[in-house]
Amino acid sequence: MTGLAVIVLFFMLSIQSSTSTARAASSPSLMEQVQALMDAGVMEGYHDGTLRLDSSVTRGQFVAFLVRALDLPSGDSGFKDVGPGSSLYKDISAAKKAGLLLGNAEGYALANDPVTRSDVAVMLDRAMQLKGEYPTKAALTYKDAADVTRYAYESVQRMTHYGLIKGTADNYFLPKKIATRGESAVFVYRLMEKLDLFSGSKDPITIPKPIDSSEVVVPVNDYQYIKVRMNTRGVPLTYDKRTIDAHIRSTDYHYYYHMGNASKPLGSLRVTLRKLDNGDVFAFTKFIHNGNNTYSASVIVPFQQSDNYSLAKYNTFGQVDQKHDDTFGVDKTSHPTGILSAKKGNAVVNEMMIGKNYISLHRQHNYPTGDKSVLRELIEERESYQMYTDKARNLVTTHVNVSVRSKAISENWILLSDKRLFANDNNRNDWFKRTISQYTTINNWLTADGAYTKLPWSIEPGYKMGYGRNITRLQGGVYLTAYTGNKERYFYDLVINAVADLDVFSSGAITAGKNPIFPTEYTSSLLKKTYGLTAPYVDTRLNENAALFLKNTSESLSIRELQGTNIRYADYLVKQKSLGNIIPITASSYLIADYYGIGNNHAKTHASLNHALGEMRFLLETYKQTNHPAYLKTAREIKAGIEALHPKWIRSNGDLWYRVSPAKAFGGDDYPHLTLADLLLSQNIFAETGIPRSIIFDEMIRSKTKYMVNNKVPIPAFIVQLLREQGFGSLINSTYQSSTNKADIEKRPKDSLDLLAE
């Protein structure tokens, strides 16, 4: 066996066939297909750790794939050229018994002869007929249909009709072409898909009743359910109600229960099944305990038709470094537990990502205006689970244990799939490693209400372990970028979950097609002290990123319902002038305030250079998309406002100021390099929209670059290339080696607020 990185390598180097099957190999789906065949025991690698997907396949090898795919019983005789000592004897004797391989008139299997596409069609046809009646024949329209031999003609017709055989882009069948291992994998995968052989035994099961009042049973689908059980005796769970919330490509099914005596409950339990359109299901469990005792409970997940399991754990790849940050303090969360693979033999029947148990306290500060600031105080992130295997019953059961703390909220999440969450183990391992190294920017505390992440110390109410639903982190831009790169199922699930989170946070505004403006629900004590602004309020840059995420998701996943989300946010920016949420600069120019109160507090705040540049570029991108003059007009007014404040943006040391107040006072330390990138990218989009290059922007670029060089502030490679492309090479050539490479926008620097711009 080998890691699927080898698959990618061999495909990139070798599989260049003009056939449609070979073209399929150039897409990420080949990784899924080969891994599925390997998991099912149909295909394996060579002893040297390679798969050799470009090598030719023999008749014996191909029929062996089919025997394993169909799980055929053993035969009792072989052919003259395949004796008991042959490594393929078992498979070929089974194929002979089943009639898959007939041999020639002299009794030879010709097992070592290369298998042609005509041979493949015949063998596939025989395999199909073993499993049922598949008689329909297609009229062959291949340009070389006349070259198909008589013995294979009807098989080619049938397999063409049922989609197992396809022609080239030029509509040739190529009957004499030798099939490669990569092509053979695609053929066999199609066969197993058509015959539903991957699902194993997915017959509907009888959902059991709770064995007593201390547990509830929640059906997931026809062949899967979960239990939630109170392990502490004498604490019943009583059904209350069920509600349903539809989102885009997912639906939430909420099951509510009383915890304790229903007439005077100690608290509540909510189990939410978020069912995605690909069949995967997030299961979120939330206990709210108002009593004085601490209880134990378990989320129990049984996997039918499984006789063994494996567990890929995050901590196999290292430990997170929970170091102190001057702004955020210490983040006490880490990562999920890992992926459980429930198996029948070597075949993966189900997979489950196991999240941890998060225990927290609801914290809220009420204001005289009637507004409020809400967050959570994290008490503990816990990990406790057991696996049980009952081979006699073909059953693997997982218990994920949670602590139901007194006066606290206890939450857990899992993700269930009947497919592999990562078709490529290397991609999975890389993600685990990345999550460990970047644990503060990748969500791990998932809930049905949205992800909770560490907040700065400067919050009200003030708690060092304060966590909240941050708009930057609710969105799934980092997952969308990962999915776009390798199409892994887990990333798709996280993207759709992020869309649902934003929909929940906006009370269904996204699904309803309304203006998706997302409020910040916790107060920044710095904003309150400086401007008197309290939650809820709108952070323009965070909403810009959320709008970009929804737009990019719409385009990447072809989600029609999300089209125009960026346009609605652009409309919101245009509207700020009429709302008075601006800092006037001249009679015809202004900057939009970074924050805007949407409750009973409309205090005006500062405008940061970084925000202003981002808003201007966002409007120009929307103008490119729509050609609507309002977006161009507003972008020009913001641009003029930035320029009118020059040269005050430049500090005495050559660096830039971060913000300007409504009273035109400058202050704050600029980002190390993010604003420089914004300035350079702004010049690029000016050229794309017919706006003359800004001389003032060039002066700011020049000053910031000199400051960075003189103070030895590292300049990312992307910005170095942009500087050279725009004629600033002389400022950096003494420090950075000259290059003719073009700037790669995917390698641009990003802070935590800019991830969604991906």
N, C-alpha and C positions, 0 to 999 in steps of 0.2 A: 504494500500500500504506500501511497505517497500523498503529500500535501497537494492541494489543488493548485498551488502556485505552479507546479509542474505542468498542469493542464493548460494554464494560461500561456506558459512559455512555449510549449509545443504547438499550441494553436497559433500563436503569433508568428512562430518561425516557419510553420509547416503547412497548416491546413489552408490551402489557397485554391481549392477545387472550385470550379465554376458551378457545381451543382447546388441546388437549393439546400440540400442537407449540409453541405460544407459551408454555405453561407450562414446557416444556423449556428455552426460552430464558432463563427466570428462574433457572436453575441454572447453576453453573460449567461444565457440560458443553457449553453453547453456545460458550464460548470455544474449547474443544478442537475442536469440530466446524468452526467457521468457520476456525480456524487450519489445520486439516487440509485444508480445501478450498482455502485460499490456497496452502499448500505444494504441493498437487497441481496448481496452475494452473487450478483450476476457477472460482475466484471471486477478484475483486480489488477494491480500493477505488477511490474517485473521485479526480479530480485535486486536489481540495481537501483530501485526506487523511482523508476520512470514509468510512464503510461504509454509512450510511443504512439500517440494518437494519429500520427501521419503514416505509420507503417501499414503495409497491406495485411489483410486478414485471410486466413485459409478457410476452406469449407468446414474443417473440423472445429476451428475456433468459433466460427459464427454459429454453427449448430449447437455448440456448447453454451453460448450465450442464451439461445432460445430454450434449451433444456432447463437451465437454471431459472430463467424468467418464468417458465410455466410450472416449475417445480415438479417435473415429470418423475414417475417412479423408475427404479432401476431396471435395466434390461438384463438378459441372461446370455447374450451372444453378441459378438462384434462382427467385423468384416475381416477379410483376409489381410488387409494392410493396417489393421488396428487391433493388435493383440492385447491381452490382459496386462502386459507390461507398459503399455502406452499411458501417458498422463491423461489422455483424453478418453481412455477406454470406457470409463463409467458414464461419461456424458454421451458418447457416441452410441454405446449399447442402448442407453435409454432412448436416444433419438431413433434408433432402428426399430425398437419395440413400438414406439408411438407412431412410426411412419413419417417422421420428419426427414429422415435421410434414407433413401432407397438403395443407393449404390448402383453400380453398372451391371451389365449382364454377366460379367466374370466374377461378381461378388466383391468388388473393391469399392471402398467408400471414397477414394481419392481425397482423403482428409487433408493431405498436405498441399493440394492444389489451391491456388488463389481463388477466392470466391468473387464471382462477377456480380454486377447488379441484377442480372437476370437470375442467377442462382439465389440471390437474396430475396427477390420477389417470390420465387417458388417456395422457399423455406418459410417465409413469412406467411404466405397463403396457407400452407399446410398447418402452421401453428395456429392461425386464426380458426381454421375449420375444426381443430381439436377442441376449441372452447365454445363452439356454437355454429350457427349457420350464417355465413357471410357470402351470399351468392351474387350480389349485385356487381355488374361489370360496367366499367366506364368505356365509352368509345375513345380509343386512343387518338390523341391529336398531336402527339410528339412528332417532330419533323423526321426523326429516325425510327418511327414505329415499324417501318418495313424491315428494320434490322433485328427486331426482336424475334428470337427463334420460336419455332412452333411449340416446343415443350413449355416455354415460359409465357406465351402470349396471354392466355386467359388469367394467369396469376398476376401479370402486370396490370391487366385490366381491373381485376378486383382490388388489388392493393392500391392502385391509383384512386379508385372510387372511395375507398375507406381512409385515404389520406396517409397511408404508411409509406408510399412511394410518391416522390414529386420530381418534376423535371427541373432543368436548368432555367436560368433567366431567359435564355434564348429558345426555350421549349424543346430541349433535347433530352432523351431518356438515358443515352449512353449505356446500352445493354451490356457491352463487353468490357466496360471499365471495371477495374479491380477496386473493391470497396476498401477503404481505410478503417482503422480502428475508431477514429473519430466519427466517420459516417455510420459505421456499424452501431456505435453507441446511440446515435440519433434514431436509427431504424428500430432498435430493440426498445428504446424508451417510448417511441410512438406506439409500438405494439402493446406494451404494458399499460400505457395510458388508455388506449382504446379498450382494452379488456379489463380495465380497472384493477390491475394486479398490484399497484402500489399501496392501495388502501388496506390491503389485508382483509381481515374480518371486521367490517364496519357495519355489521348488521345492527339494527336498532336494539337497544337494551331496555329492560324494565327499570325505570327510575325507582329506587327503593324509598320506602317511607322512613322518616326519622325513627330511630330505635327507642327514643324517649324524648321528653320535653326539653332536654338539654342540648339538642342539636337541631339544625335545619338542613334541608337538602334543596339545593338550587340546581335545576336542570340547565346544562350549557347547550346541548344539542341532543340529537337522537341517540348518541352513543357515549355521551360524557356528562358527568355531573360533578358538583363539588359539595362538600359538607362543611359546615361551620359548627364546631362543637365546643361547649363550655366544659373544660376539664375539671373545674371546681364544682363539686357536688352541690346540689340545691339551688342552682341558678338557672331557671328555665329561660327559654327563648320563645316568645309568642308572636305569631305572625300579625302584622299590622296592615300593610297595604303594598301594592306594587304600582309604580309609575314608569312611563316610557318617555324618553326624550330622543328625538331624531336629530342627527347631525349629518354632515356631508360625508358619505361613505362609511358611516358608523351609526349605531343606535345604542343608547344606554337603556338597560333594563334595571331599575332600582327595586330591590326587595327590602322592606323595612320590618324590623322586629323590635318588640319590647324586650328589654333585658331585666329579668327579675319578675316579680308579680305584676301582671298586666294592669291591675287596678291601681298600683302604686309602684311603677317601675323604677329601678335604680339607674336606668340609662337606656340606650338604644343601640341597635346594630343595623347598619345598612350594608348590603351586599350589592355592588353594581357590576353587571356584566356589560362591558362595552364590546359589542360584536361588530367586527370590521367586515368590509365587503369581500375580503379574501378568505373568510371563514375563521380567521384567528380571533381570539377573545381575550381582552384584558379583564381580570377579575379584581375589583377593588373592595377591600373590607375595611369598615370604619366603625369602631366602638366608641361611644361617648358614655363615660361612666361617671355618674354623679354621687355614687355611694362612697363609703369610707374604707372598704376592703379592696384588696388587689386580687384579681382572679387570673386564671390561666385558660386559654382557649387555643384551638387549632383549626387551621384551614386544611381540610383533607381532600386530596385529589387522587382518585383511583384511575389507573390506566388499564383498560381491558385488553386482552389478547397480548400481554407483554410478559415475558419470562425473565428479563434482565434489564439493567439500566446502566448508564454511565452519567457522570456529572462533571461538566467542564466548569471549573471555579475561577472566578476573577483573581482570588488571592494567590493562585498558582503562579501568577505573573508579577507578583510583588505586592508591596503595601503602600497605601497612600501616605504622603508626608503632610500631616495636618499641622502645618506651620502657621505661625501668627502672621496676620496681614495688618498693616497699619490702619486700613480702612474697614476691613470686614472682621478683624479679630481672627478666631480659629473656627473653621468649619468642621463640625463634628460628624458630618455625614461622609460616606465613602462611595459605595457602589453596590449593585445587586449581588446576590450570592453567586449565581451562575446559571447554566443551562442544563437541565435534566433531560436526557434522552431515554425515553422508555422504548424498549426494543423487543422484537420477536426474533430470536436468533440474532442475525446481524442487521436485520431490517429495522429502521427507526419507525415506530408506530406513532409516537407523539413526542413533542418537545415542549418544555415549559421553562421560561425564564422566571427565576425565583427572586422576588424582591425582598427586602428586609422589613423589619417591624419598626415603625417610627412612633414614638410616644411624645406627646406635646401638650401644651396648655394653650387654650385660646386666650389671647390678650387683646384688649380693646380700650381705646381712649375716646371718650365722648366730649364734644365741643358744645359750647353754648348755642352755636348756630344750628345744632341738630345734626351736624356732620360727625363722622367718626373715623378713627384710624384703627385698622385691624391687622393682626399678624399672629404668628404662633411662636411660642417659646419651646424650643426643642429640649426635651429631658434626656432622651436616649435613642440611639439607633441600635437595635438588637438583631441578632442572627441566631435562630434555633430551628432545626428541622430534623426529621428522620425519614428514612426510606425503608420500605418493607417489600420483600419479594415473596410471592406465593406461587411457586412454579406449578403446583398441582392445579391451581385455579387460573393459571395464566394471568396473573394480576400483579402489577407494581403499584404501590400506594405511597404517596408523599404526604407527610404531615408537616405543615409550616406552622410553627408555634408562635403565639403572640401573647404579650402580657397586657391584660386589661387593668390598667392602673387606676387607683382611686383619684377622682376629681380630674381625670385626664382624658385625652383623645388617643386612641391606639389604632394605627393604620398599617395595612399591608397590601401589596399588590403582586400579582402573578400574571404572566402572559402564556396562554395556551395555544398550541398549533398542532395540526396533524401533519405538518410538513416540517422540514428542517428550517430553523430560523436563520441559520447561516449555511448555505450550500458549500461554501469554501471555508475550511477550518482555519486557513491562514488569515482570511478576512476577520473571522471571529476572534482569533488570538490577537490580531492587531488592534481590534476595537477594545478588547479587554485591557490591553496595555495602555492604549490611549486614555481610556476611562480612568485608569489608575493615575496616570501622570497629569491628567487635566480634570480631576474629579470636581474641582470648583466650578467648571463651566459645562459639565455634562450632567443632566438631571438624573437623580436616583431615588428621590422621595416623590414617587408618583401617587396621585390620588384621583378620584373621579371628578374632583373639583379643580384639578390642575396641579402642576408640580410646585413644590415648596423648595425654596433655595435660600441660602444665607444672605442676610441683609447687612448693610453697614451698621456700625455702632450708632451712627447719627440718626436714630429713628425714635419715634414717639408712638406708643410707650417704649421706653428704653430698656432693652434686654440684650445682654451680650450674646445670648443664643437665640436672637430673633431671626425668624424665617418667614418668608412671605411669597405670594404669587407675583413674581416679577415678570413684567411683560417681555423683557428681553429673553428670559429663560422659558416662558410658556411656549413661545414659538419654536419651531423645529428646523430652523435653517441649517444647523450643523448636521442633522439627520438627513435632510433633503440633499445636501451636498454629498454625503456619504452614499446615499441611495443612487444618486445620479452617476456616481463613480463605479459602483459594482452591482447594483440592483439586488442587494441582499434583502431578504424578506423582513428581517428584524428592523431595518431602517425604514422600510415602507410602513410597517406597523407604527413606528414612533412618529413618523410624519403625520399619518392619519390621526393618531392620538393627539398630536399637538393641535391639529385643526379643531378637533373636538374640544380640547381644553380652552382654546380661544373662544369657541362658540359658547361654552358653558360660562366663561368669564364675562362675556358680553350679553348674557341672558338670551342667547339664541339669535343675536343680530346677524351673524354670518349666514346661518341657514336661512334666515328670513330675507337676506339680500339687502339689509340696511347698512347704514354708514358704520363701518367697524372701527369706532374710536374706543380705545381701551383706557380706562382710568387707572391711575396708581392709587391703591387702596390703603397705603400706610403713609404716615407723615414723615418727611425729612425734617429733623430738628434744625438743620442748617437753613432750609428754606423758610421754616417758620420763624426762626430768629431774625433772618435778614429781611424777609418780605411779609411775614405774617401769613404765609400760605400754608394751609393744612389740607389733608386728604378730604375728599378725593380730588385729584387734579390730573391733567393730561400732560405727559412728557412727550414733546413733539418728536424727538429722535427715536424713542422707543416705538412710537406708533409708526414712524417711517419704516423702521425695520420690520415690524409686524406686517405692514402692508406689502412690503417687498417679498416677505416669505409667502404670503397668500398668493401673490401674483406669480411667483416662481413655481409654487406648487401647482397652480392652475395650468401653467405651461408644461411643466415636467410630467405631470400625471394626467394631463388632458381632463381636468375637472372644470366643466363648463360653469358650474355654479359659483366658482371663485373668480371668474373673469370680471375685471373691472374693479377689483378691490383696491388696487393702487390708484385708480382714477377717483374713487370716492375719497381716498385720503388726500389726493391732490386738491379736490374740491374743498376739503376741510382747511387746507393751508390757504387757499384763495380767500376763504371766508373770514380768516383771522383779522383782516383789516377792518371789515364791517363790525366785527365784535369788539374792536378796540384793543385786542390783545397784541399790540405792536409797540415798538419804540420808534417814534418818528425821528428821522435823521434830517431829511430836507423836505421840501414841499412835495416832492415826487418820489421819495425813497424812504424805506423803513426796514427794520428787522423784526421778525416775529419773536415774541418772548418764548423762552424755552419751555415754560410751564404755564398752564392755564387752569384755574380753578373751575370745576364743573358742579360743585355743590353750592353752598351759600357764600363762598369766599372766592372773590375774583381778583385777588391781589395781583399786581403786575410784577413780574420778575425780570431778571436779566436776560440777555440774549448772548449766547456763546458763539464764537467764530465757527467752531466745529459744527454746531447745530445749523447755523445760518447757511454754511456751505452745503451741508447735507440736504437741507430743504430746497435750496436753489437747484441743485443737481437733480433731485427727485422730480421737481416740477419740469425741468428741461427734458428728462427722460420721458415723462408723461406727455409732454408736447410732441416729442418725436413719434410717440405711439399714436396720438390722436389728432395732431395738428390744430388743436384748439387754442386760439389766441390768448385766452385768460391765463393759461399756465405760463406761456411765454412772457406775458405782461408782468405777472407776479414775480417770476424769476428775475426779470430785468430790474424790478424795483428793489428786490433784495440785494442783487449784485451792486446796484448803485448805492444802496445804504452801506454796504461793506466798504466800497471804494471811498465814499464821502468821509468816512472816519479815519482814513489814512492821512498822515503817518502815525496816528496815535496807537494803532494796533501794535506797532513795533516798540519794544521796550528798550531801555538804554543799553542793555547788554546784547541787543540784537535778536533776542528771542521774541515770541509773540505773546500778547496777553490772551487769556482764555475767554474773558467775557467783558461785556459792557453793560452797565446798569441803566435803568430808565433815566437817571440823572447824568448820563454820559460819562460816568466814572469807570475806569478800566481796572481789572484785577484778575487774580487767579493765575495759576501756572498752566501753561499750555501742555497738551499731550506731547510726549517725546517726539513722535513723528507722524501721528495720525492726521493732524491738520495740514502738514506739509503735503501728504498724499492727497488730501481733499483739494488743496489749491491746484496741484498738478492735474488731477483728474478733471477739475472744473475747466481748466484751459482746454483740455481735450474735448469736452462736451460743447464748449463754445464753438470750436471749429466744426463740430458735427451739426450744430443748429444755426450756423451762419452768423454767429455773434463774433465781433472782432476780439482778438486776444487782448486780455486786460493787462495794461502796462503796470498798473498798481499791484495786481496779483503777482506779476513777475518780481516787483520790488520786495514783496513779502516773502516770496519763494527764495529770493537771493539772500535776504537777511537771515531767514530761518536756517538755510543751508550753511551759511558762514558760521552761525552760532554753533550748529551741531558739529561742524568740522573743528572749530577752534576749541570746543569743550569736549572733544572726543566722544560725542554721543553717537552710538552706532546708527548707521543709516541702512535700513533693510535693502536687499538686492533689488526688489521691485522699484523702490523709490530712486535708487541709483540709476537704474535704466531709464526711468521717466525723466530724470534730470538731464541725462545725456541726450535723450530724444528731443527735449525741448530747448537745447542749447546751453545748458548750465554745466556742461562737462568740465569746464576749466576750474570750477569751484571745488571739484571733488577728485580730479585726476591725480593729484599728489597723494591722496589717501586711499582711493579705490582704483584698482586696476582697470584700465580701459577695456571696453567690450563693445562689440557690435550687435550683441543680442538684443532682441526686442523685449520690452517689458511684458511680463506675464501677469495679467490682471488677477489670475487665481492665486498668485503668491503675494498679493498686496498685504500690508500689515493690517491687523484687525485688533481692536480691543473687544472687551466683552459686550459692548453696545453695538458693535458693528458686524457681529457674526451673521446676522440675517441678511446683510447686503449681499451675501453669497447667492 
